[in-house]
């Protein structure tokens, strides 16, 4: 089995994301993204408090990753930060992992064999016959 390995950007979030700090973080993250496929892990290990601006920034990061045919995953998120994401109704948009290593390795996915994706006509699929 072959494994597809892509460049994964790991970015640590500061303890608090205020207006200016959030803009700086956003700029650094966008600069580090692969233009063709953005695989991003946000390290939440320092984050204890989030406000609406931080949730909005997180959604902007996800949107930018998706625009680049990628994904954004969260690592080491505290229960307090996760509660804020749940309260905001956005926690279901993100995969979260206990460690950065788990989040990074989640981007590695098996490549399928070209024959496994071959077209199979519908007529060749038959429902099991009931032996009555």
C-alpha positions as a LaTeX table, in Angstrom:
\begin{tabular}{lrrr}
\hline
Residue & $x$ (\AA) & $y$ (\AA) & $z$ (\AA) \\
\hline
Unk1 & 0.00 & 0.00 & 0.00 \\
Unk2 & 1.32 & 3.43 & $-0.92$ \\
Unk3 & 0.82 & 6.40 & 1.37 \\
Unk4 & 0.29 & 9.91 & 0.05 \\
Unk5 & 2.43 & 12.30 & 2.04 \\
Unk6 & 1.72 & 15.99 & 1.77 \\
Unk7 & 3.40 & 18.97 & 3.32 \\
Unk8 & 1.65 & 19.79 & 6.56 \\
Unk9 & 1.96 & 23.23 & 8.11 \\
Unk10 & 1.85 & 23.18 & 11.91 \\
Unk11 & 1.09 & 26.57 & 13.42 \\
Unk12 & 0.91 & 27.23 & 17.14 \\
Unk13 & $-1.83$ & 29.59 & 18.24 \\
Unk14 & $-0.95$ & 32.19 & 20.88 \\
Unk15 & $-2.63$ & 32.02 & 24.28 \\
Unk16 & $-4.92$ & 34.90 & 23.32 \\
Unk17 & $-5.88$ & 36.03 & 19.84 \\
Unk18 & $-6.58$ & 39.73 & 19.95 \\
Unk19 & $-7.17$ & 41.98 & 16.95 \\
Unk20 & $-3.55$ & 42.78 & 16.04 \\
Unk21 & $-2.19$ & 39.41 & 17.13 \\
Unk22 & $-4.90$ & 37.68 & 15.09 \\
Unk23 & $-4.00$ & 39.65 & 11.96 \\
Unk24 & $-0.31$ & 38.79 & 12.38 \\
Unk25 & $-1.17$ & 35.12 & 12.88 \\
Unk26 & $-3.40$ & 35.16 & 9.78 \\
Unk27 & $-0.67$ & 36.70 & 7.64 \\
Unk28 & 1.93 & 34.16 & 8.76 \\
Unk29 & $-0.42$ & 31.26 & 8.18 \\
Unk30 & $-1.42$ & 32.34 & 4.66 \\
Unk31 & 2.25 & 32.85 & 3.71 \\
Unk32 & 3.12 & 29.34 & 4.86 \\
Unk33 & 0.27 & 27.61 & 2.97 \\
Unk34 & 0.93 & 25.55 & $-0.13$ \\
Unk35 & $-0.97$ & 27.27 & $-2.96$ \\
Unk36 & $-2.10$ & 23.95 & $-4.47$ \\
Unk37 & $-2.95$ & 21.89 & $-1.39$ \\
Unk38 & $-3.04$ & 23.35 & 2.11 \\
Unk39 & $-2.76$ & 20.85 & 4.95 \\
Unk40 & $-2.81$ & 22.74 & 8.22 \\
Unk41 & $-2.64$ & 21.69 & 11.85 \\
Unk42 & $-3.35$ & 24.34 & 14.44 \\
Unk43 & $-1.66$ & 23.66 & 17.77 \\
Unk44 & $-4.06$ & 24.77 & 20.51 \\
Unk45 & $-1.84$ & 23.75 & 23.44 \\
Unk46 & $-1.40$ & 27.35 & 24.66 \\
Unk47 & $-4.96$ & 28.55 & 24.04 \\
Unk48 & $-7.13$ & 28.88 & 27.13 \\
Unk49 & $-9.49$ & 31.67 & 26.12 \\
Unk50 & $-11.21$ & 32.38 & 22.85 \\
Unk51 & $-13.65$ & 35.05 & 21.84 \\
Unk52 & $-15.83$ & 35.57 & 18.77 \\
Unk53 & $-12.92$ & 37.10 & 16.88 \\
Unk54 & $-10.81$ & 33.97 & 17.48 \\
Unk55 & $-13.65$ & 31.71 & 16.30 \\
Unk56 & $-14.06$ & 33.88 & 13.20 \\
Unk57 & $-10.31$ & 33.68 & 12.54 \\
Unk58 & $-10.45$ & 29.90 & 12.82 \\
Unk59 & $-13.28$ & 29.79 & 10.28 \\
Unk60 & $-11.28$ & 32.05 & 7.94 \\
Unk61 & $-8.30$ & 29.68 & 8.23 \\
Unk62 & $-10.53$ & 26.73 & 7.35 \\
Unk63 & $-12.00$ & 28.60 & 4.39 \\
Unk64 & $-8.53$ & 29.44 & 3.06 \\
Unk65 & $-7.40$ & 25.82 & 3.39 \\
Unk66 & $-10.50$ & 24.57 & 1.56 \\
Unk67 & $-9.94$ & 27.14 & $-1.22$ \\
Unk68 & $-6.53$ & 25.54 & $-1.67$ \\
Unk69 & $-8.01$ & 22.03 & $-1.86$ \\
Unk70 & $-6.89$ & 21.22 & 1.66 \\
Unk71 & $-8.06$ & 20.88 & 5.23 \\
Unk72 & $-7.43$ & 22.27 & 8.68 \\
Unk73 & $-7.22$ & 20.11 & 11.80 \\
Unk74 & $-6.88$ & 20.99 & 15.46 \\
Unk75 & $-4.37$ & 19.51 & 17.90 \\
Unk76 & $-4.03$ & 19.60 & 21.69 \\
Unk77 & $-7.19$ & 21.65 & 22.15 \\
Unk78 & $-8.21$ & 22.28 & 25.74 \\
Unk79 & $-11.66$ & 21.40 & 27.01 \\
Unk80 & $-12.29$ & 25.12 & 27.57 \\
Unk81 & $-11.48$ & 26.03 & 23.96 \\
Unk82 & $-13.52$ & 23.08 & 22.65 \\
Unk83 & $-16.48$ & 24.19 & 24.75 \\
Unk84 & $-16.33$ & 27.61 & 23.08 \\
Unk85 & $-16.27$ & 26.01 & 19.62 \\
Unk86 & $-19.23$ & 23.81 & 20.60 \\
Unk87 & $-21.14$ & 26.79 & 21.96 \\
Unk88 & $-20.47$ & 28.69 & 18.72 \\
Unk89 & $-21.78$ & 25.69 & 16.78 \\
Unk90 & $-18.60$ & 25.18 & 14.75 \\
Unk91 & $-16.87$ & 22.26 & 16.51 \\
Unk92 & $-18.32$ & 19.75 & 14.03 \\
Unk93 & $-16.45$ & 21.47 & 11.19 \\
Unk94 & $-13.06$ & 20.42 & 12.56 \\
Unk95 & $-11.30$ & 17.17 & 13.29 \\
Unk96 & $-9.43$ & 17.44 & 16.55 \\
Unk97 & $-6.61$ & 15.27 & 17.85 \\
Unk98 & $-4.91$ & 14.89 & 21.22 \\
Unk99 & $-1.42$ & 15.43 & 19.81 \\
Unk100 & 0.20 & 17.27 & 16.93 \\
Unk101 & 1.71 & 14.00 & 15.68 \\
Unk102 & $-1.74$ & 12.39 & 15.43 \\
Unk103 & $-3.11$ & 15.40 & 13.55 \\
Unk104 & $-0.17$ & 15.45 & 11.13 \\
Unk105 & $-0.36$ & 11.72 & 10.45 \\
Unk106 & $-4.10$ & 12.01 & 9.76 \\
Unk107 & $-3.22$ & 13.79 & 6.51 \\
Unk108 & $-1.43$ & 10.68 & 5.26 \\
Unk109 & $-3.93$ & 8.63 & 3.38 \\
Unk110 & $-3.54$ & 5.43 & 1.40 \\
Unk111 & $-3.40$ & 5.75 & $-2.36$ \\
Unk112 & $-5.92$ & 3.50 & $-4.03$ \\
Unk113 & $-4.90$ & 1.04 & $-6.70$ \\
Unk114 & $-6.03$ & 2.25 & $-10.13$ \\
Unk115 & $-7.92$ & $-1.00$ & $-10.67$ \\
Unk116 & $-9.98$ & $-0.53$ & $-7.53$ \\
Unk117 & $-11.58$ & 2.57 & $-9.02$ \\
Unk118 & $-12.52$ & 0.88 & $-12.27$ \\
Unk119 & $-16.07$ & 1.34 & $-13.47$ \\
Unk120 & $-18.31$ & $-1.60$ & $-12.70$ \\
Unk121 & $-21.65$ & $-1.61$ & $-14.51$ \\
Unk122 & $-24.70$ & $-1.61$ & $-12.26$ \\
Unk123 & $-26.04$ & $-4.78$ & $-13.89$ \\
Unk124 & $-23.12$ & $-6.81$ & $-12.56$ \\
Unk125 & $-24.19$ & $-6.13$ & $-8.98$ \\
Unk126 & $-26.83$ & $-8.54$ & $-7.87$ \\
Unk127 & $-28.79$ & $-8.69$ & $-4.70$ \\
Unk128 & $-28.43$ & $-11.95$ & $-2.80$ \\
Unk129 & $-31.07$ & $-14.51$ & $-3.68$ \\
Unk130 & $-33.32$ & $-15.65$ & $-0.86$ \\
Unk131 & $-33.24$ & $-19.42$ & $-0.52$ \\
Unk132 & $-36.84$ & $-20.16$ & 0.26 \\
\hline
\end{tabular}
